Amino acid sequence: MINIKKYSNRRLYNTNTKKYITQDDVVDLIKNHKDFSIIDVDTEKDITSTVLTQIILDKETSGTKLIPIDFLKQIILYYENNKSNDMFGYINQMYNFANSNNLFEEGYSNFMKMNPFSFNNFFNQKNDSTTSNNSEKENLNDEVEKLRKQIDEIQKNLNTKS
């Protein structure tokens, strides 16, 4: 874990390398999949998400538009209505979905191959590309089979009640 200190003059200091770094250096840490945290020296609070948000804001103001305005408005409304946990859950699910389909690394080409209505294809694709040992594949296949049986049972119950 790389520890970075942020001073009141907005300078970032990497305690591992004992050097001042820039936001671009933080982006390089992300690109290189390095685990880090950024701590405010004055308050001793973890401000990693604040600094990352600032990096996104700087990219947005430089002309790289990634986040739709309506989405940003929704985030603000969630904060205002004390529903930030709901928004966090939603964004976290979207991140997990994108990450599991390698959208961040491979782009949308991999996303287009996935059929959201075919659990079998989705789980087999995941098994082929991300799991390395057979026991994990078997456990996942067992879970899928259990879910299929539960769905079949629910459908039978619905059909008998109709």
C-alpha positions in Angstrom: 0.0 0.0 0.0 1.4 3.4 -1.0 0.7 6.1 1.4 0.3 9.6 0.1 0.0 12.7 2.2 -1.8 15.8 1.0 -0.7 19.1 2.5 -2.7 22.3 2.8 -0.9 23.8 -0.1 -2.5 21.0 -2.3 0.9 19.2 -2.7 0.9 15.4 -2.6 3.8 13.6 -1.0 4.5 9.9 -1.6 5.8 8.6 1.7 7.2 5.4 0.0 9.4 7.2 -2.5 9.8 10.3 -0.3 9.0 12.6 -3.2 6.3 15.1 -4.1 4.0 13.9 -6.8 1.4 15.3 -9.1 -2.1 14.3 -10.0 -0.7 12.7 -13.2 1.5 10.5 -11.0 -1.7 9.4 -9.1 -3.2 8.5 -12.5 0.0 6.5 -13.3 -0.5 4.6 -10.0 -4.1 3.8 -11.1 -2.9 2.7 -14.6 -0.3 0.4 -12.9 -3.0 -1.1 -10.6 -1.1 0.2 -7.5 -3.0 0.3 -4.2 -2.8 3.7 -2.5 -4.5 6.0 0.0 -4.3 9.7 0.3 -4.4 11.2 3.8 -5.0 14.8 4.6 -2.1 15.9 6.9 -4.2 18.4 8.9 -7.2 16.3 9.6 -5.6 12.8 9.2 -8.7 11.7 7.2 -8.6 9.5 4.2 -9.4 11.8 1.3 -8.6 9.4 -1.6 -12.1 9.7 -3.1 -11.9 13.5 -2.9 -8.6 13.7 -4.7 -9.8 11.2 -7.4 -13.0 13.2 -7.8 -10.8 16.3 -8.3 -8.8 14.5 -11.0 -12.1 13.6 -12.7 -13.2 17.3 -12.4 -9.9 18.5 -13.9 -10.3 16.1 -16.8 -14.0 17.2 -17.3 -13.0 20.9 -17.4 -10.1 20.3 -19.8 -12.6 19.1 -22.4 -12.8 15.4 -21.9 -16.5 14.9 -21.2 -17.2 11.5 -19.7 -20.0 12.0 -17.2 -23.4 13.1 -18.5 -24.8 16.2 -16.8 -28.1 14.5 -15.9 -26.2 11.8 -14.1 -24.2 14.4 -12.1 -27.5 16.1 -11.2 -28.9 12.8 -9.9 -25.8 12.3 -7.7 -26.4 15.7 -6.2 -30.1 14.9 -5.6 -29.1 11.7 -3.9 -26.9 13.7 -1.5 -29.6 16.2 -0.9 -32.2 13.5 -0.2 -29.9 11.6 2.2 -29.9 8.7 -0.2 -26.2 8.6 -1.0 -26.0 5.0 0.2 -28.5 4.1 -2.5 -26.4 5.9 -5.2 -23.3 4.2 -3.8 -24.9 0.8 -4.2 -26.0 1.6 -7.7 -22.7 2.9 -8.9 -20.9 0.0 -7.2 -23.1 -2.5 -9.0 -22.4 -0.8 -12.3 -18.7 -0.8 -11.6 -18.8 -4.5 -10.7 -20.7 -5.2 -13.9 -18.3 -3.3 -16.1 -15.3 -4.7 -14.3 -16.5 -8.3 -14.6 -17.0 -7.8 -18.4 -13.5 -6.2 -18.7 -15.1 -3.0 -20.1 -12.4 -0.9 -18.5 -9.6 -2.8 -20.1 -11.1 -4.1 -23.4 -13.8 -1.5 -24.0 -17.3 -2.2 -25.3 -16.3 -4.9 -27.8 -16.4 -7.5 -25.0 -19.7 -6.0 -23.7 -21.4 -6.5 -27.1 -20.6 -10.2 -26.9 -22.6 -10.7 -23.8 -26.2 -11.6 -23.9 -27.8 -10.3 -20.7 -30.7 -12.8 -21.0 -28.4 -15.8 -21.2 -27.0 -16.6 -17.8 -25.3 -19.7 -19.2 -23.3 -17.8 -21.7 -22.4 -15.1 -19.2 -21.2 -17.5 -16.5 -19.4 -19.7 -19.0 -17.7 -16.7 -20.5 -16.6 -15.6 -17.0 -15.4 -19.2 -16.2 -13.3 -19.3 -19.4 -11.7 -15.9 -19.0 -11.3 -15.1 -15.3 -11.3 -18.2 -13.1 -8.2 -20.3 -13.2 -9.0 -23.4 -11.2 -11.7 -26.1 -11.7 -13.1 -26.0 -8.2 -14.1 -22.3 -8.6 -15.8 -23.2 -12.0 -17.6 -26.1 -10.4 -18.8 -24.0 -7.5 -20.1 -21.3 -9.8 -21.8 -23.8 -12.0 -23.4 -25.4 -8.9 -24.7 -22.0 -7.9 -26.1 -21.3 -11.4 -27.8 -24.7 -11.3 -29.4 -24.0 -7.9 -30.7 -20.7 -9.2 -32.2 -22.4 -12.3 -33.9 -24.9 -10.1 -35.3 -22.2 -7.9 -36.6 -20.3 -10.9 -38.2 -23.5 -12.3 -39.9 -24.1 -8.9 -41.2 -20.5 -8.8 -42.6 -20.9 -12.3 -44.3 -24.2 -11.4 -45.9 -22.5 -8.3 -47.1 -19.6 -10.4 -48.5 -21.9 -13.1 -50.4 -24.0 -10.5 -51.9 -20.9 -8.8 -53.1 -19.4 -12.2 
